[in-house]
Amino acid sequence: MLRNKIIVFILALGFLSACIKPYTPKIDTETSSKIVVSGKLTNTDEYWQSITLSKSIPLNENIFEKLTGCEVSIWDENGNEYKAFESQSSPGIYMFHIDKENIKVGTAYHIHILTPDGDELQSEPEIMTKVGEIKPPQYKIDSIYNGAYKYYTRGLQFFLDIEGDETSSNYYLIELVSTYEHHASYPREWYYDGVIHHIYPPDSSLMTCWTTARVPEIMTLSTENLSANKFHNFSLHFVPLNRDYLTYGYSLLVRQVGLSRKAFIYWESVRLNNNQNASLYNKQPVDTQGNIKNLTHPEKEVLGFFSASAISEQRIFIDAMPTNPFPGCLPEVIEHGGLRDIGREKYPGFLMSDYKGGFLLVYLSEQCVDCSSHSGTNVKPNFWPY
């Protein structure tokens, strides 16, 4: 009897699995592709500021579509217009400059966009709010636990003390930009492209690089319901010691951005949506309501938020620390076919020097001899102190 029940159960499982079919929703490409506006006006010392215009990507595509050929202007509450021009090197990015004396806390600004299709877009006015002076970020050695692989990773945990006064904004967006130095393992000396070549003296110009990138986490904070406009030990990001970020020195630029309440609600909803893991029992995505409208076609939603934000920033440097990264350069011993084992797709195929004026039959990948092959540039940043 039990055996018969088991057979019926197995057959039922097979029937259910056979009934499962993939479902592809029908999506109207015209309505799913929306204009996206990304950027803000700030009071920083940067001469040029920028606004990025693009179109959202339908589910069945993976190509980022930039929105080019637009007329873009920033207006203030006094009727002053500041026109932007499109970058020739980066289409879809619109550059503008406003003299610092014309960027004032307490002044309202909005953006106006005219697309090549004749759509007129305009943001609601955003008043630039005062932001408290930023304090230098702190850090400490800490560990985080990886539940999936059940191990701890040691690294540096950064944190920030935030302190504003009664006249500064209670709403914050924290932006982080990291810079780290990384090295290639060998100079460029011997290489093969059907013929052996010798570079002498060896070229070490691609042995030291620096990579600068924005930390992707979205970090928001509100002190609205606290007794004072202060927050102690606000967690920033974690930098592991099992990568090469800290091996030769590390720099962190922290920007404390003052937000209006509406801008804070927007960025908080973006943060919540980005931080949700894909799961059957997740909350529904939070509506990220922006402040930009399509005046020509009000029924067309525009994504993004234009804000006028005061910024206070601080940069810190961390000296080189002992790390244990997985080696990026793994030399390959050439065996049976000799140099013919280096295919054309690997030209120029660099070889290891024997340090006696000759070379060894050891192939060096591009990552071994070119620090910029993975990321970064060999041009030293002007702020780099080492």
C-alpha positions as CSV (number, residue, x, y, z in Angstrom):
1,M,0.0,0.0,0.0
2,L,2.8,2.4,1.0
3,R,4.6,1.5,-2.2
4,N,1.5,2.4,-4.3
5,K,1.3,5.8,-2.5
6,I,4.9,6.6,-3.3
7,I,4.4,5.8,-7.0
8,V,1.3,8.0,-7.2
9,F,3.3,10.9,-5.5
10,I,6.2,10.6,-7.9
11,L,3.8,10.5,-10.9
12,A,2.1,13.6,-9.5
13,L,5.4,15.4,-9.2
14,G,6.3,14.5,-12.8
15,F,2.9,15.8,-14.0
16,L,3.3,19.1,-12.1
17,S,6.8,19.7,-13.5
18,A,5.5,18.9,-17.0
19,C,2.9,21.6,-16.7
20,I,5.4,24.3,-15.9
21,K,6.0,26.6,-18.9
22,P,8.2,29.7,-19.1
23,Y,6.2,32.9,-19.2
24,T,7.4,35.9,-21.2
25,P,5.3,39.0,-20.5
26,K,4.3,41.1,-23.5
27,I,5.8,44.5,-22.9
28,D,5.1,47.5,-25.1
29,T,8.6,48.8,-26.0
30,E,7.3,52.3,-26.6
31,T,5.9,52.6,-23.1
32,S,8.7,50.7,-21.3
33,S,11.4,52.9,-22.7
34,K,11.3,56.1,-20.6
35,I,13.5,59.2,-20.4
36,V,15.9,59.0,-17.5
37,V,17.4,62.2,-16.1
38,S,20.4,61.9,-13.7
39,G,22.3,64.7,-12.2
40,K,22.3,67.6,-9.7
41,L,23.5,71.1,-9.3
42,T,26.1,71.4,-6.5
43,N,28.1,74.2,-4.8
44,T,31.4,72.3,-5.2
45,D,34.6,73.8,-6.7
46,E,34.2,71.7,-9.8
47,Y,34.3,74.0,-12.8
48,W,32.0,71.8,-15.0
49,Q,29.0,70.0,-13.8
50,S,26.9,67.5,-15.7
51,I,23.5,66.1,-16.4
52,T,23.1,62.6,-18.0
53,L,20.1,61.9,-20.2
54,S,19.2,58.3,-21.4
55,K,16.4,56.0,-21.9
56,S,15.3,53.1,-19.7
57,I,16.1,49.6,-21.0
58,P,13.3,47.2,-21.9
59,L,13.5,43.8,-20.3
60,N,14.4,42.1,-23.6
61,E,17.3,44.4,-24.3
62,N,20.7,45.0,-22.8
63,I,22.0,48.1,-24.6
64,F,22.2,51.4,-22.8
65,E,20.5,54.0,-24.9
66,K,21.8,57.6,-24.5
67,L,19.6,60.5,-25.3
68,T,21.4,62.9,-27.6
69,G,20.7,66.1,-29.4
70,C,18.7,67.7,-26.5
71,E,18.6,71.4,-25.4
72,V,19.3,71.5,-21.7
73,S,19.2,74.6,-19.4
74,I,19.3,75.3,-15.7
75,W,17.2,78.1,-14.4
76,D,17.2,79.9,-11.0
77,E,14.3,81.6,-9.2
78,N,15.5,85.0,-10.5
79,G,15.1,84.0,-14.1
80,N,18.7,83.4,-14.9
81,E,19.4,80.7,-17.5
82,Y,22.5,78.6,-17.7
83,K,22.7,76.6,-21.0
84,A,24.4,73.2,-21.1
85,F,26.2,71.7,-24.1
86,E,26.5,68.1,-25.0
87,S,29.9,66.5,-24.5
88,Q,31.5,65.4,-27.8
89,S,33.5,62.6,-26.2
90,S,30.5,61.3,-24.1
91,P,27.2,61.7,-26.0
92,G,24.2,62.0,-23.7
93,I,26.2,63.9,-21.0
94,Y,25.4,67.6,-20.9
95,M,27.9,69.9,-19.3
96,F,27.2,73.3,-17.7
97,H,29.0,75.9,-15.7
98,I,27.6,78.3,-13.2
99,D,29.9,80.8,-11.4
100,K,30.1,79.9,-7.7
101,E,28.7,83.3,-6.7
102,N,25.5,82.4,-8.5
103,I,25.0,79.1,-6.7
104,K,23.5,80.1,-3.3
105,V,22.0,78.2,-0.4
106,G,18.3,79.1,-0.2
107,T,17.9,79.7,-3.9
108,A,15.5,77.6,-6.0
109,Y,16.7,76.0,-9.3
110,H,15.1,73.8,-11.9
111,I,16.1,72.0,-15.1
112,H,14.5,72.5,-18.5
113,I,15.0,69.9,-21.4
114,L,13.8,69.9,-25.0
115,T,14.2,66.6,-26.7
116,P,14.7,66.1,-30.5
117,D,11.2,64.6,-30.6
118,G,9.8,67.9,-29.3
119,D,9.0,66.7,-25.8
120,E,9.5,69.5,-23.2
121,L,10.6,68.3,-19.8
122,Q,10.8,70.4,-16.6
123,S,11.6,69.7,-13.0
124,E,9.9,71.2,-10.0
125,P,12.0,73.9,-8.3
126,E,14.5,72.6,-5.8
127,I,15.8,74.9,-3.1
128,M,19.5,74.4,-2.3
129,T,19.7,73.6,1.4
130,K,22.6,74.1,3.8
131,V,24.7,71.1,4.8
132,G,26.7,70.6,7.9
133,E,30.5,70.6,7.8
134,I,31.8,67.0,7.2
135,K,34.1,65.4,9.7
136,P,37.0,63.1,8.5
137,P,35.7,59.5,8.1
138,Q,37.1,56.9,10.5
139,Y,37.9,53.3,10.0
140,K,38.7,50.1,12.0
141,I,39.7,46.5,11.4
142,D,36.6,44.4,11.4
143,S,35.2,41.2,10.0
144,I,32.0,40.4,8.1
145,Y,30.3,37.1,7.9
146,N,29.4,35.4,4.6
147,G,26.4,33.3,5.3
148,A,26.4,31.5,1.9
149,Y,30.0,30.2,2.2
150,K,30.1,30.3,6.1
151,Y,33.4,32.2,6.6
152,Y,34.5,35.6,7.9
153,T,36.3,38.2,5.8
154,R,38.6,40.7,7.5
155,G,39.0,44.2,6.3
156,L,38.5,47.9,7.0
157,Q,35.0,49.1,8.0
158,F,34.6,52.9,7.4
159,F,32.2,55.0,9.3
160,L,31.3,58.7,9.7
161,D,30.1,61.1,12.4
162,I,27.5,63.5,11.0
163,E,26.8,66.8,12.7
164,G,24.6,69.6,11.5
165,D,23.1,72.6,13.1
166,E,19.5,73.9,13.3
167,T,19.8,75.7,10.0
168,S,21.3,72.9,7.9
169,S,19.4,70.0,6.2
170,N,18.3,67.0,8.2
171,Y,18.5,64.8,5.1
172,Y,21.7,63.4,3.8
173,L,23.0,61.4,0.8
174,I,26.5,60.1,1.3
175,E,28.6,59.6,-1.8
176,L,32.0,57.7,-1.8
177,V,34.7,57.7,-4.4
178,S,37.7,55.4,-3.8
179,T,41.1,55.4,-5.4
180,Y,43.7,52.7,-5.0
181,E,47.1,51.9,-6.4
182,H,47.8,48.5,-8.0
183,H,50.8,47.0,-9.8
184,A,51.6,44.7,-12.6
185,S,54.2,42.0,-11.7
186,Y,56.7,42.3,-14.6
187,P,58.0,44.9,-16.9
188,R,57.5,44.5,-20.7
189,E,60.7,43.2,-22.1
190,W,60.4,40.1,-24.4
191,Y,57.5,39.4,-26.6
192,Y,56.5,37.1,-29.5
193,D,54.2,37.9,-32.4
194,G,55.6,35.4,-34.9
195,V,59.0,36.9,-34.3
196,I,60.9,37.5,-31.0
197,H,61.2,41.1,-30.0
198,H,63.3,42.6,-27.2
199,I,62.4,45.9,-25.5
200,Y,65.5,47.4,-23.9
201,P,65.7,48.9,-21.4
202,P,62.6,47.0,-20.1
203,D,59.4,49.1,-20.2
204,S,58.1,49.5,-16.6
205,S,55.7,52.3,-17.5
206,L,52.7,50.0,-17.1
207,M,53.6,48.5,-13.8
208,T,51.9,51.1,-11.5
209,C,48.3,52.2,-12.0
210,W,45.6,53.9,-10.0
211,T,41.9,53.1,-10.2
212,T,39.2,55.6,-9.2
213,A,35.6,54.5,-9.0
214,R,32.4,55.5,-7.2
215,V,31.4,53.1,-4.4
216,P,28.1,51.7,-5.7
217,E,26.1,51.5,-2.4
218,I,23.4,54.2,-2.0
219,M,23.6,55.6,1.6
220,T,20.9,57.9,3.0
221,L,20.3,59.3,6.4
222,S,17.6,61.4,8.1
223,T,18.0,63.0,11.5
224,E,14.4,64.5,11.3
225,N,13.2,62.5,14.3
226,L,16.3,62.7,16.4
227,S,16.8,65.1,19.3
228,A,19.6,66.8,17.4
229,N,20.9,67.0,13.8
230,K,23.7,64.5,14.6
231,F,24.5,60.9,14.1
232,H,27.4,58.9,15.5
233,N,29.1,56.0,13.7
234,F,27.2,56.0,10.4
235,S,28.4,52.9,8.6
236,L,29.9,53.5,5.2
237,H,31.5,50.7,3.1
238,F,33.7,47.7,3.9
239,V,37.1,47.1,2.1
240,P,38.3,43.5,2.3
241,L,41.9,42.5,2.9
242,N,41.7,39.6,0.5
243,R,41.8,42.0,-2.4
244,D,44.5,44.4,-3.5
245,Y,42.7,47.6,-2.7
246,L,44.9,48.3,0.4
247,T,48.2,46.8,-0.8
248,Y,49.8,50.0,-2.0
249,G,47.7,52.7,-0.5
250,Y,44.1,53.7,-0.6
251,S,42.2,57.0,-0.7
252,L,38.6,57.7,0.1
253,L,36.7,60.9,-0.9
254,V,33.5,61.3,1.2
255,R,30.8,63.7,0.0
256,Q,28.1,64.7,2.5
257,V,25.2,65.9,0.3
258,G,22.4,68.0,1.7
259,L,18.9,67.0,0.4
260,S,15.4,68.4,0.5
261,R,12.8,66.2,2.1
262,K,11.4,65.2,-1.3
263,A,14.9,64.4,-2.7
264,F,15.6,62.3,0.4
265,I,12.3,60.3,-0.1
266,Y,13.4,59.7,-3.7
267,W,16.9,58.5,-2.8
268,E,15.6,56.4,0.1
269,S,13.2,54.6,-2.2
270,V,16.0,54.0,-4.7
271,R,18.2,52.6,-1.9
272,L,15.4,50.3,-0.7
273,N,14.8,48.9,-4.2
274,N,18.5,48.3,-4.8
275,N,19.0,46.6,-1.5
276,Q,16.2,44.0,-1.9
277,N,17.3,40.5,-2.8
278,A,15.3,38.5,-5.3
279,S,13.0,36.3,-3.3
280,L,9.4,35.1,-3.5
281,Y,8.6,36.8,-0.2
282,N,10.2,40.2,-0.9
283,K,8.3,43.4,-0.4
284,Q,7.0,45.0,-3.6
285,P,9.4,47.6,-5.1
286,V,9.0,51.1,-3.7
287,D,7.7,53.7,-6.1
288,T,10.6,56.0,-7.0
289,Q,8.6,59.1,-7.7
290,G,10.9,61.8,-9.3
291,N,10.3,65.5,-9.7
292,I,10.5,65.9,-13.5
293,K,7.4,66.1,-15.7
294,N,6.8,65.8,-19.5
295,L,4.9,69.0,-20.2
296,T,4.2,68.0,-23.8
297,H,2.9,64.5,-23.0
298,P,1.9,64.5,-19.3
299,E,0.9,60.8,-19.5
300,K,4.6,59.9,-20.2
301,E,6.5,59.2,-17.0
302,V,10.0,60.6,-16.7
303,L,12.4,58.8,-14.4
304,G,15.0,60.5,-12.2
305,F,15.4,63.5,-9.9
306,F,17.0,66.8,-10.4
307,S,18.2,68.4,-7.1
308,A,20.2,71.4,-6.0
309,S,22.4,70.2,-3.3
310,A,25.1,71.8,-1.1
311,I,28.0,69.4,-0.5
312,S,30.7,69.2,2.1
313,E,33.5,66.8,1.3
314,Q,36.6,65.3,2.9
315,R,39.4,63.0,1.6
316,I,41.5,60.7,3.6
317,F,44.5,58.5,2.8
318,I,45.5,55.1,4.2
319,D,49.0,53.8,4.0
320,A,49.8,50.4,2.5
321,M,48.6,47.5,4.6
322,P,49.4,43.8,4.5
323,T,46.9,42.0,2.3
324,N,46.4,38.5,0.9
325,P,44.8,38.9,-2.5
326,F,44.5,36.1,-5.0
327,P,47.3,36.6,-7.5
328,G,46.0,38.2,-10.8
329,C,49.2,37.2,-12.6
330,L,49.7,33.4,-13.2
331,P,52.7,32.8,-15.5
332,E,52.2,29.8,-17.9
333,V,55.1,27.5,-18.7
334,I,55.2,26.8,-22.4
335,E,55.8,23.1,-23.0
336,H,55.4,20.9,-26.1
337,G,54.9,23.3,-29.0
338,G,57.3,26.0,-27.8
339,L,56.6,29.6,-29.0
340,R,54.0,28.2,-31.5
341,D,51.8,27.6,-28.5
342,I,51.3,31.3,-28.3
343,G,48.4,31.8,-30.7
344,R,47.7,34.9,-32.8
345,E,44.9,35.9,-30.5
346,K,47.5,36.4,-27.7
347,Y,49.8,38.6,-29.8
348,P,51.9,40.2,-28.5
349,G,52.7,37.3,-26.2
350,F,55.0,38.5,-23.5
351,L,57.7,36.2,-22.0
352,M,59.4,36.1,-18.7
353,S,63.0,37.4,-18.6
354,D,65.7,35.2,-17.1
355,Y,67.4,38.2,-15.6
356,K,70.6,37.4,-17.5
357,G,69.7,39.1,-20.8
358,G,67.6,36.3,-22.2
359,F,64.0,35.0,-21.8
360,L,62.3,31.9,-20.5
361,L,59.6,29.9,-22.2
362,V,57.1,31.3,-19.7
363,Y,54.1,33.1,-21.1
364,L,52.9,36.3,-19.2
365,S,49.3,37.3,-19.7
366,E,48.4,40.9,-20.3
367,Q,47.5,41.4,-16.6
368,C,51.1,40.4,-15.7
369,V,52.7,43.3,-17.7
370,D,50.0,45.9,-18.0
371,C,48.4,47.2,-14.8
372,S,45.7,49.0,-16.8
373,S,44.5,45.8,-18.5
374,H,41.8,45.2,-15.8
375,S,41.1,48.8,-14.7
376,G,42.7,52.1,-14.0
377,T,45.4,54.3,-15.6
378,N,49.1,54.7,-15.2
379,V,48.6,58.5,-14.8
380,K,49.1,59.3,-11.2
381,P,46.2,61.4,-9.7
382,N,47.3,64.9,-8.7
383,F,46.0,64.3,-5.1
384,W,48.0,61.1,-4.6
385,P,50.5,61.7,-1.8
386,Y,52.8,58.7,-2.1
